[in-house]
Amino acid sequence: MKISSVPQLERALAKGPLPPVWLVSAEEPLTNGEAADAFRAAARAQGYTEREVYFVERSAPWDEMLGSVQAMSLFASRKILEVRMPTGKPGHGAKSLLQLIAAANEDTLVLILTEGLDNAAQKAEWVQAVDRAGVWVNITPVTTAQFPEWIRGRAKRAGLQLDDEAVTVLAARTEGNLLAADQEVQKLLLSGLTQAGAAQVLASVSSSSRYDVFQLGESLLQGDAPRALRIIDSLRAEGAEPTLVLWAILQELRALWTKLQAGPPMPGVWSSNAVHQPAAMARFRALPSPRALFRRLSERAGRVDRIIKGRLSGNAWDELTQLSLEFAGQRVLPMPRA
């Protein structure tokens, strides 16, 4: 059974005896953690007083896990066997994981925790086995449009009333980061407030937008130059490696070029923001010569690479800014001759 919302999860946990195997793979860290906590609380209430935790990285003690599930004793306590597998890819342990799922029973519940699963991972045999034998919690992420109401509801449940301006400010300052928004709500509560407006929020919150290189790619494809600049400034202030930022930009650029050429995917090239590619493709196709723009962007990327490697003088972050602006559709200064 697949669960895609918090109300569905609450109903499943309240039904009675818990199914023997659970998978939690919500994309948002806050949602993922809270779903796992809710399961553990429901299990404790039903007498599952012990908990064994295993980590699946390059290798895992699959035999030990399977033995723990299969061990039966008249005097043993009911328990949860928790398998933490961040990547969602068991690798060579796929067969063992299937055996573990099949062995889960009313005395030993199996809880598998992963990060969000991509489309390919969701079709894996072990995921489908969980879907058939137990519960797969894959709660739909909160969209940008839903984020303000999510903040309002979250604050209300915590005992804090936010007016419209406060919600708008908090949404802008945390930019879709559920965990950061929840932390700011908790800070407001700890300050003794039960109601808050924009002034109180501005005085309390810190700039905790979850900027990363993948969101930079999203902004570039959307043509959102101001947001791209904010992300670059944040990455620079946090000490991110320019090499990583350049890599992320090139991944989006190469994936977009492949799409525009309607050719087969290039090996090793992918985009985490494929949903935003159509907007970028429409923008590029409207140009007199999309190929010329791609050539300039490639030349700029090559210049950044040479600066990073010390083969050319210059500031890599300034050049990354110029590259990002032109990618997002802005007019920029010509490249220096070098």
NURO-36584 format. One record per residue (C-alpha): residue number from 1; residue in three letters; x, y, z. Coordinates in steps of 0.2 Angstrom, whole numbers, plus 2048, in hexadecimal, padded with zeros to 3 digits. Example, Ala and Ser with C-alpha at 12.3 -4.5 7.8 and 13.67 -1.06 7.14 Angstrom:
2
SITE num residu  xx  yy  zz
SITE   1    Ala 83E 7EA 827
SITE   2    Ser 844 7FB 824
***
This chain:
338
SITE num residu  xx  yy  zz
SITE   1    Met 800 800 800
SITE   2    Lys 807 811 7FB
SITE   3    Ile 804 820 806
SITE   4    Ser 806 832 7FF
SITE   5    Ser 7FF 83D 80C
SITE   6    Val 801 840 81F
SITE   7    Pro 7EE 83D 822
SITE   8    Gln 7EF 82C 819
SITE   9    Leu 7FE 828 824
SITE  10    Glu 7F4 82C 834
SITE  11    Arg 7E6 821 82E
SITE  12    Ala 7F1 813 82A
SITE  13    Leu 7FA 814 83B
SITE  14    Ala 7E9 815 845
SITE  15    Lys 7E1 806 83C
SITE  16    Gly 7E8 7F8 848
SITE  17    Pro 7F5 7EB 846
SITE  18    Leu 803 7F3 83C
SITE  19    Pro 808 7EA 82B
SITE  20    Pro 819 7E1 82D
SITE  21    Val 824 7EC 821
SITE  22    Trp 825 7FF 81F
SITE  23    Leu 82E 80A 813
SITE  24    Val 830 81D 816
SITE  25    Ser 837 826 807
SITE  26    Ala 830 837 807
SITE  27    Glu 83B 844 7FE
SITE  28    Glu 83A 851 80C
SITE  29    Pro 845 84E 81B
SITE  30    Leu 839 855 827
SITE  31    Thr 82B 84A 820
SITE  32    Asn 836 83B 81F
SITE  33    Gly 83B 83D 831
SITE  34    Glu 82A 840 838
SITE  35    Ala 822 832 82E
SITE  36    Ala 82F 826 836
SITE  37    Asp 82C 82D 847
SITE  38    Ala 819 82B 845
SITE  39    Phe 81C 818 841
SITE  40    Arg 827 815 84F
SITE  41    Ala 81B 81D 85B
SITE  42    Ala 80D 812 855
SITE  43    Ala 818 803 856
SITE  44    Arg 81C 807 868
SITE  45    Ala 80A 809 86C
SITE  46    Gln 807 7F7 865
SITE  47    Gly 815 7EF 870
SITE  48    Tyr 824 7F0 864
SITE  49    Thr 830 7F6 872
SITE  50    Glu 841 7F1 86A
SITE  51    Arg 849 7F9 85B
SITE  52    Glu 858 7F3 851
SITE  53    Val 860 7FF 845
SITE  54    Tyr 86B 7FA 836
SITE  55    Phe 874 805 829
SITE  56    Val 875 800 816
SITE  57    Glu 884 808 80E
SITE  58    Arg 891 7FF 804
SITE  59    Ser 88E 7EF 80D
SITE  60    Ala 881 7EA 81A
SITE  61    Pro 87F 7DB 826
SITE  62    Trp 870 7D4 81D
SITE  63    Asp 872 7C3 824
SITE  64    Glu 872 7CA 836
SITE  65    Met 862 7D4 831
SITE  66    Leu 859 7C5 82A
SITE  67    Gly 85E 7BB 839
SITE  68    Ser 857 7C8 845
SITE  69    Val 846 7C8 83C
SITE  70    Gln 845 7B5 83B
SITE  71    Ala 84A 7B2 84D
SITE  72    Met 83B 7AD 858
SITE  73    Ser 83A 7AB 86A
SITE  74    Leu 82C 7AA 877
SITE  75    Phe 835 7B6 882
SITE  76    Ala 83B 7C3 874
SITE  77    Ser 833 7D4 874
SITE  78    Arg 82B 7DA 864
SITE  79    Lys 836 7E6 85A
SITE  80    Ile 839 7F1 84C
SITE  81    Leu 848 7ED 840
SITE  82    Glu 84D 7FE 838
SITE  83    Val 857 7FE 828
SITE  84    Arg 85E 80F 823
SITE  85    Met 862 80F 811
SITE  86    Pro 865 822 80C
SITE  87    Thr 867 81F 7F9
SITE  88    Gly 859 813 7F7
SITE  89    Lys 864 807 7EE
SITE  90    Pro 869 7F6 7F7
SITE  91    Gly 875 7F2 7E9
SITE  92    His 87B 7E0 7EB
SITE  93    Gly 86F 7DE 7FA
SITE  94    Ala 85F 7DF 7F0
SITE  95    Lys 85C 7CD 7F1
SITE  96    Ser 85F 7CD 804
SITE  97    Leu 854 7DC 806
SITE  98    Leu 846 7D3 7FD
SITE  99    Gln 848 7C4 809
SITE 100    Leu 847 7D0 818
SITE 101    Ile 837 7D8 811
SITE 102    Ala 830 7C7 80F
SITE 103    Ala 835 7C1 821
SITE 104    Ala 82D 7D0 82A
SITE 105    Asn 820 7CB 836
SITE 106    Glu 815 7D0 844
SITE 107    Asp 823 7CE 851
SITE 108    Thr 830 7D7 847
SITE 109    Leu 82B 7E6 83C
SITE 110    Val 837 7EC 82F
SITE 111    Leu 838 7FF 82C
SITE 112    Ile 843 804 81D
SITE 113    Leu 848 817 81C
SITE 114    Thr 84F 81F 80C
SITE 115    Glu 850 830 805
SITE 116    Gly 844 834 7F7
SITE 117    Leu 844 826 7E9
SITE 118    Asp 845 82B 7D7
SITE 119    Asn 83A 823 7CA
SITE 120    Ala 846 815 7C6
SITE 121    Ala 848 811 7D9
SITE 122    Gln 835 811 7DB
SITE 123    Lys 834 803 7CF
SITE 124    Ala 841 7F8 7D8
SITE 125    Glu 83B 7E6 7DC
SITE 126    Trp 83D 7E9 7EF
SITE 127    Val 833 7F9 7EF
SITE 128    Gln 825 7F0 7E6
SITE 129    Ala 826 7E2 7F3
SITE 130    Val 824 7EF 801
SITE 131    Asp 815 7F6 7F8
SITE 132    Arg 80D 7E5 7F7
SITE 133    Ala 811 7DE 808
SITE 134    Gly 810 7EE 813
SITE 135    Val 810 801 812
SITE 136    Trp 81A 80D 807
SITE 137    Val 81A 81F 80E
SITE 138    Asn 81F 82A 7FF
SITE 139    Ile 817 83B 804
SITE 140    Thr 815 847 7F6
SITE 141    Pro 820 856 7F8
SITE 142    Val 819 867 7FC
SITE 143    Thr 819 872 7ED
SITE 144    Thr 81E 884 7EC
SITE 145    Ala 80C 889 7EA
SITE 146    Gln 807 87E 7F9
SITE 147    Phe 815 884 804
SITE 148    Pro 80D 894 80C
SITE 149    Glu 7FE 88A 812
SITE 150    Trp 809 87C 818
SITE 151    Ile 812 889 823
SITE 152    Arg 801 890 829
SITE 153    Gly 7FB 87F 82E
SITE 154    Arg 80B 87A 836
SITE 155    Ala 80B 889 841
SITE 156    Lys 7F9 888 845
SITE 157    Arg 7FB 876 84B
SITE 158    Ala 80A 87B 856
SITE 159    Gly 800 889 85E
SITE 160    Leu 806 898 854
SITE 161    Gln 7FB 8A3 84A
SITE 162    Leu 803 8AB 83B
SITE 163    Asp 7FB 8B9 831
SITE 164    Asp 7FC 8BA 81E
SITE 165    Glu 80C 8C5 81D
SITE 166    Ala 815 8BA 82A
SITE 167    Val 811 8AA 81F
SITE 168    Thr 817 8B3 80F
SITE 169    Val 827 8B9 818
SITE 170    Leu 82B 8A8 81F
SITE 171    Ala 828 89F 80F
SITE 172    Ala 833 8AB 806
SITE 173    Arg 841 8A9 813
SITE 174    Thr 841 896 813
SITE 175    Glu 83D 893 800
SITE 176    Gly 835 882 801
SITE 177    Asn 840 87B 80F
SITE 178    Leu 833 873 81B
SITE 179    Leu 840 86F 828
SITE 180    Ala 846 881 828
SITE 181    Ala 834 888 829
SITE 182    Asp 830 87C 837
SITE 183    Gln 83F 881 841
SITE 184    Glu 83B 894 83F
SITE 185    Val 829 890 845
SITE 186    Gln 831 888 854
SITE 187    Lys 83C 897 857
SITE 188    Leu 82D 8A2 857
SITE 189    Leu 824 897 864
SITE 190    Leu 833 896 86F
SITE 191    Ser 834 8A9 86F
SITE 192    Gly 822 8A8 878
SITE 193    Leu 818 8AE 869
SITE 194    Thr 807 8A7 865
SITE 195    Gln 804 8B3 857
SITE 196    Ala 810 8BA 84B
SITE 197    Gly 810 8C7 83D
SITE 198    Ala 81D 8CB 830
SITE 199    Ala 828 8D6 83C
SITE 200    Gln 829 8C8 849
SITE 201    Val 82E 8BB 83B
SITE 202    Leu 83B 8C7 834
SITE 203    Ala 843 8C9 845
SITE 204    Ser 843 8B7 848
SITE 205    Val 847 8AD 838
SITE 206    Ser 858 8AB 830
SITE 207    Ser 85C 8A9 81E
SITE 208    Ser 85B 896 81D
SITE 209    Ser 856 893 80C
SITE 210    Arg 85B 881 806
SITE 211    Tyr 866 887 7F8
SITE 212    Asp 870 879 7EF
SITE 213    Val 877 876 7DE
SITE 214    Phe 868 86D 7D8
SITE 215    Gln 85C 87C 7DC
SITE 216    Leu 869 887 7D2
SITE 217    Gly 865 87C 7C3
SITE 218    Glu 853 87E 7C6
SITE 219    Ser 854 891 7C6
SITE 220    Leu 85F 891 7B6
SITE 221    Leu 852 886 7AD
SITE 222    Gln 844 891 7B3
SITE 223    Gly 84D 8A1 7AE
SITE 224    Asp 84C 8A7 7BF
SITE 225    Ala 85C 8B2 7C0
SITE 226    Pro 85A 8BB 7D0
SITE 227    Arg 857 8AA 7DA
SITE 228    Ala 866 8A2 7D1
SITE 229    Leu 871 8B1 7D7
SITE 230    Arg 86A 8AF 7E9
SITE 231    Ile 86F 89C 7E8
SITE 232    Ile 880 89F 7E1
SITE 233    Asp 883 8AC 7EF
SITE 234    Ser 87D 8A0 7FC
SITE 235    Leu 888 892 7F5
SITE 236    Arg 897 89D 7F5
SITE 237    Ala 894 8A3 807
SITE 238    Glu 893 891 80D
SITE 239    Gly 8A3 88D 805
SITE 240    Ala 89D 881 7F7
SITE 241    Glu 8A9 87B 7EB
SITE 242    Pro 8A8 885 7DA
SITE 243    Thr 8AC 874 7D1
SITE 244    Leu 89B 86D 7D8
SITE 245    Val 891 87C 7D2
SITE 246    Leu 899 87B 7C1
SITE 247    Trp 895 869 7C0
SITE 248    Ala 883 86C 7C4
SITE 249    Ile 881 879 7B7
SITE 250    Leu 889 86F 7AA
SITE 251    Gln 87E 860 7AE
SITE 252    Glu 86F 86B 7AB
SITE 253    Leu 876 873 79B
SITE 254    Arg 87B 862 794
SITE 255    Ala 86A 85A 798
SITE 256    Leu 861 869 790
SITE 257    Trp 86C 868 780
SITE 258    Thr 868 855 77E
SITE 259    Lys 856 859 780
SITE 260    Leu 856 867 773
SITE 261    Gln 860 85C 767
SITE 262    Ala 853 84E 76A
SITE 263    Gly 861 842 76B
SITE 264    Pro 865 833 777
SITE 265    Pro 86A 837 789
SITE 266    Met 87C 83A 78B
SITE 267    Pro 885 82E 796
SITE 268    Gly 887 835 7A8
SITE 269    Val 87C 844 7A4
SITE 270    Trp 86C 846 7AD
SITE 271    Ser 861 854 7B5
SITE 272    Ser 859 855 7C6
SITE 273    Asn 84D 862 7BF
SITE 274    Ala 847 85A 7AF
SITE 275    Val 835 861 7B3
SITE 276    His 83C 873 7B0
SITE 277    Gln 845 86F 79F
SITE 278    Pro 835 873 794
SITE 279    Ala 836 885 79A
SITE 280    Ala 848 886 796
SITE 281    Met 846 87E 785
SITE 282    Ala 839 88A 780
SITE 283    Arg 844 898 785
SITE 284    Phe 853 892 77C
SITE 285    Arg 849 88D 76C
SITE 286    Ala 842 89F 76B
SITE 287    Leu 854 8A5 768
SITE 288    Pro 85B 8A9 757
SITE 289    Ser 869 89C 75A
SITE 290    Pro 867 891 769
SITE 291    Arg 877 888 763
SITE 292    Ala 881 899 765
SITE 293    Leu 87B 89B 777
SITE 294    Phe 880 889 77B
SITE 295    Arg 891 88C 774
SITE 296    Arg 893 89C 77E
SITE 297    Leu 88D 893 78E
SITE 298    Ser 89A 885 78B
SITE 299    Glu 8A8 891 788
SITE 300    Arg 8A3 89A 799
SITE 301    Ala 8A3 889 7A2
SITE 302    Gly 8B4 885 79A
SITE 303    Arg 8BA 896 7A1
SITE 304    Val 8B4 892 7B2
SITE 305    Asp 8BC 881 7B2
SITE 306    Arg 8CD 889 7AD
SITE 307    Ile 8CC 896 7BB
SITE 308    Ile 8C8 888 7C8
SITE 309    Lys 8D7 87E 7C2
SITE 310    Gly 8E2 88D 7C3
SITE 311    Arg 8E5 88E 7B0
SITE 312    Leu 8DD 89F 7AE
SITE 313    Ser 8DD 8AE 7BA
SITE 314    Gly 8CC 8B3 7C0
SITE 315    Asn 8BE 8B1 7CD
SITE 316    Ala 8B5 8A0 7CA
SITE 317    Trp 8A6 8A6 7D4
SITE 318    Asp 8A4 8B6 7C9
SITE 319    Glu 8A5 8AB 7BA
SITE 320    Leu 898 89F 7C0
SITE 321    Thr 88D 8AE 7C3
SITE 322    Gln 88F 8B4 7B1
SITE 323    Leu 88C 8A2 7AB
SITE 324    Ser 87C 8A0 7B5
SITE 325    Leu 875 8B1 7B0
SITE 326    Glu 878 8AD 79D
SITE 327    Phe 870 89B 7A0
SITE 328    Ala 861 8A3 7A8
SITE 329    Gly 85F 8AF 799
SITE 330    Gln 867 8BF 79F
SITE 331    Arg 872 8CA 795
SITE 332    Val 884 8CA 79C
SITE 333    Leu 895 8D1 798
SITE 334    Pro 89F 8C9 78A
SITE 335    Met 8AC 8BC 790
SITE 336    Pro 8BE 8C3 791
SITE 337    Arg 8CA 8BD 783
SITE 338    Ala 8D5 8B0 78B
***
